């Protein structure tokens, strides 16, 4: 079992995909085939998120994985666009409410005990200003591997703009799988004592996770002013902070980086920072933001 020293507490980490489509909507794999594919890739958690439909996950054999009932909801968005709201951990009888305004949809998911993330905002063409009109969602998808087919897999700029405006916003890595070749390209590592549904949802609400399509964080530390991270060998590390602040480090020669330290004591109270690491294959991982005391 892999572990993560998460700001002074060591947790087991569980590999999760929170965005998955089966033949119950527009996916090409049956629920059973999805489960087999993700178990075969070493995942511990799978959230079914078919369009406008929940799945009876309690009736499925998870093959040792935790299965969550979710849904992708599609209320109308500004400029004639559609919101893609990723609901995680809703009851299996949760009713599609995509005809409602987006804020009411988020409120209904929250009232049901589930959580919401905004799916692939860059791919959708939605701006950070439009995302700021909503409240109650936990974050966005910073990485959606399926959206790479149009070069829009990474919504990092949207994320930083939300953080610059003062929104406390975390971020998932997902597959958004529709067919088998999309399996296992992006994931979220959950830091929790167990992979039970309740523990997973608590970790999401508390931001105890990071997102990846390759490298791994092994330690994250922050005393309110100095941030430290340790990770598997990488060639490039970036620490993002408001506006022109931040840090970029590159490995020299044939060496690789395994740690970074960044002091933000000169930034204003409440300023955020987040870390992205990139390995020698160009694959990244993203930590959730922390905030200056």
Secondary structure as UniProt FT lines:
FT   STRAND          3..6
FT   TURN            7..8
FT   STRAND          9..17
FT   TURN            23..26
FT   HELIX           31..40
FT   TURN            41..42
FT   STRAND          45..48
FT   HELIX           57..59
FT   TURN            63..64
FT   STRAND          66..69
FT   STRAND          71..73
FT   HELIX           78..80
FT   STRAND          85..88
FT   TURN            92..93
FT   TURN            98..99
FT   HELIX           102..112
FT   STRAND          115..118
FT   HELIX           121..124
FT   HELIX           128..131
FT   TURN            132..133
FT   STRAND          139..144
FT   HELIX           145..150
FT   HELIX           156..164
FT   TURN            165..166
FT   STRAND          170..174
FT   HELIX           180..182
FT   TURN            183..184
FT   STRAND          187..191
FT   HELIX           197..206
FT   STRAND          209..212
FT   STRAND          217..222
FT   STRAND          226..234
FT   STRAND          236..241
FT   TURN            243..244
FT   STRAND          246..250
FT   TURN            253..254
FT   STRAND          257..263
FT   TURN            265..266
FT   TURN            269..270
FT   STRAND          272..278
FT   TURN            280..281
FT   STRAND          284..287
FT   STRAND          290..291
//
